[in-house]
Amino acid sequence: MDMRKHSHGAQIVGHIVGGIALAVVLGFLFGIVVMWLWNALLPGLFGLKFITYWQAVGLIILSRLLFGSFGHGKGGGPFRGGGRWGKRGNFKGWWQAEGEQAFDAYVARKAAGE
């Protein structure tokens, strides 16, 4: 029984170390892909300069800061459920309170020739 506890703890440590190694490898590959795509497309299309691996990593970090998460965790913008209606849960209430009236006013303006 004691051996099983030790084996389970080693398995957890193995998963953690493997997860960290996988994250490092995927991060490295993601930087290479961004660099390759930039250097393959943007200099020819827009006349931009070629970038290095570290500039590509910097672009990834900058985009993460500007645009938010890459799909992990909560929050985000209106497209990830963190916007005005929070996963569209309150849209029906908004429509009844404001939307229908605004739509009717729009239809009336269009009918009047505006």
Residue pairs with C-beta under 8 A, 6 or more apart in sequence:
30 60
31 53
31 56
31 57
31 60
32 53
32 56
34 56
34 57
34 59
34 60
35 51
35 52
35 53
35 55
35 56
38 48
38 50
38 51
38 56
38 59
39 50
39 51
42 48
43 49
43 50
51 59
64 70
67 77
68 75
68 76
68 77
68 80
69 75
69 76
69 80
74 81
74 82
75 82
76 82
77 83
78 84
78 85
81 87
81 88
84 90
84 94
85 91
85 94
